[in-house]
Amino acid sequence: MQIQTVFKAGNSNVVAIPKEIFDELNLKKGSRVIVEKLPGNEAFVVKKAAAKKAKTTATGKEFKIWLNQVLKEDAEILDELALR
């Protein structure tokens, strides 16, 4: 057990995570954590958050197919807009 001191950083109150715990949890600068207050008024827990899921995006090939279709279907409208 280590005793840490709460300090101010901007508008936040901060408690440092000891290096041993930081390393054991494989945290990195920018890692996401969950902070939860335990029942009662004397404890909270910090847990490693699950990694963010990557957004699903179309592949380059799928995008090119979609873009060509849009350009073909809306060619008349796009030509008119280009002239304005």
C-alpha positions in Angstrom: 0.0 0.0 0.0 1.2 3.5 -0.9 -0.2 6.7 0.4 -0.6 9.2 -2.4 -1.4 12.9 -2.2 -4.3 14.5 -4.2 -3.1 17.4 -6.3 -4.6 19.9 -8.6 -4.1 19.8 -12.4 -6.2 22.4 -14.2 -9.8 22.0 -13.0 -9.2 18.4 -11.9 -8.0 16.7 -8.8 -5.4 14.1 -9.5 -4.0 11.0 -7.8 -0.9 9.4 -9.3 -0.9 5.7 -10.2 2.2 4.1 -8.7 4.6 2.8 -11.4 4.3 -0.8 -10.3 0.5 -0.8 -10.7 0.7 1.2 -13.9 3.1 -1.3 -15.5 1.3 -4.4 -14.1 -1.9 -3.2 -15.8 0.0 -2.5 -19.0 -1.3 1.1 -19.1 0.3 3.7 -21.4 0.0 7.4 -21.6 -3.5 8.1 -23.0 -4.9 4.8 -21.7 -8.6 4.9 -20.8 -9.6 3.9 -17.3 -12.9 3.7 -15.4 -13.2 5.4 -12.0 -16.0 4.1 -9.8 -17.0 5.0 -6.3 -17.6 2.0 -4.1 -20.6 1.8 -1.7 -20.1 4.0 1.3 -18.0 7.1 1.3 -14.5 5.9 1.8 -13.3 4.2 -1.4 -13.1 4.3 -5.2 -11.6 1.9 -7.7 -9.7 2.6 -10.9 -10.0 -0.1 -13.6 -8.5 -0.4 -17.1 -11.2 0.3 -19.6 -11.8 -2.0 -22.6 -10.2 -0.8 -25.8 -12.4 1.4 -28.0 -13.9 -0.5 -30.9 -12.7 0.7 -34.3 -15.4 2.2 -36.4 -16.3 0.1 -39.4 -15.5 1.8 -42.6 -15.8 0.9 -46.2 -12.6 -0.3 -47.9 -11.0 1.8 -50.6 -12.4 -0.5 -53.3 -16.0 -0.3 -51.8 -15.7 3.5 -51.6 -14.6 3.8 -55.2 -17.5 1.7 -56.4 -19.9 3.8 -54.3 -18.4 7.1 -55.5 -18.5 6.1 -59.2 -22.2 5.0 -58.8 -23.1 8.4 -57.2 -21.2 10.4 -59.8 -22.9 8.4 -62.6 -26.4 8.6 -61.1 -26.1 12.3 -60.2 -24.0 13.5 -63.1 -26.6 15.9 -64.5 -27.1 17.6 -61.1 -23.4 17.8 -60.4 -22.8 19.4 -63.8 -25.4 22.0 -63.1 -24.0 22.8 -59.7 -20.5 23.1 -61.2 -21.7 25.8 -63.6 -23.2 27.9 -60.8 
